Amino acid sequence: MLRLSADTGPAWFAAVERDFGTFLQDHAACERKALATAMALVAHYPDRALLVDAMIVLATEELDHFVRVRELLTARGIPLAVDKKSLYAAGLRRQLRELSGARLTDRLLVAAIIEARSCERLGIVARNLPDGPERDFYRELAVCEARHHADFVRLAKTYADPDDVDARLDELLGVEAALLTAQPVSAHVHGGGLVPQGEENSDSSVASTTAGTERHGGD
């Protein structure tokens, strides 16, 4: 099960629909950064065999996803975008603790949260695209992101106390929701557009996409 503390509302996909080219450019950047994150974990923790094995598989998948998103861009005559710092990811990374064991836990959980949000939003894209190869591609990606999320949480619980991991994950989920709430709605994968607290998500296409999202629940 995905773990998120707030759902994406219909305003986010409306922004994507208006500027699908920007969405694709940002999505390609996200896949490239996910690949870089996986390889950075390999470089920093080469003695953690389970982590290294998992990150090699994940990096291979993220490279394939990057190539395929770039193909979508190329078909539209759109180049890759110049790299820009993600305020969302930077805000999550600022939560990393300094102690080595705690830092590894946080790095894994931040990656898990990013994958969970990506899964939710790529699933929304898939549900709203017309039938065809692109819709199938985004459905496939949503499934992969859900698996990556679960892998990161599992790894965190392998190297730290599972109860401590759950408690820390809940803390970071609150930070994640606050970061997205503070951002304007945009076509970026991690742009603003959450459902305000206290409001129900009435958009059926979004609600059905996130039906598998467990709020502060188990993985």
Number of C-alpha atoms within 10 A of each C-alpha: 16 26 24 25 20 23 23 26 23 19 17 25 25 15 19 20 16 12 14 16 19 21 21 23 23 23 23 26 22 21 20 18 17 21 22 15 18 22 18 13 18 20 11 11 13 13 10 12 11 12 21 19 12 16 22 16 11 22 21 13 17 24 18 15 21 19 14 14 23 20 14 16 19 12 10 10 10 15 13 18 12 8 10 8 7 14 14 19 15 11 15 21 14 8 15 17 14 10 9 9 12 18 14 21 26 23 19 25 28 24 21 27 24 21 23 24 26 22 29 25 24 25 25 25 23 21 18 14 14 11 10 8 10 15 18 14 15 21 18 15 20 24 14 19 24 22 18 23 26 20 20 23 24 17 18 26 18 14 16 14 11 14 10 13 22 19 11 15 24 18 14 21 21 14 16 22 21 17 19 20 18 13 15 11 19 20 26 21 24 24 23 24 23 21 19 13 11 6 8 11 18 11 12 10 17 23 18 13 20 20 12 12 23 15 15 18 13 10 14
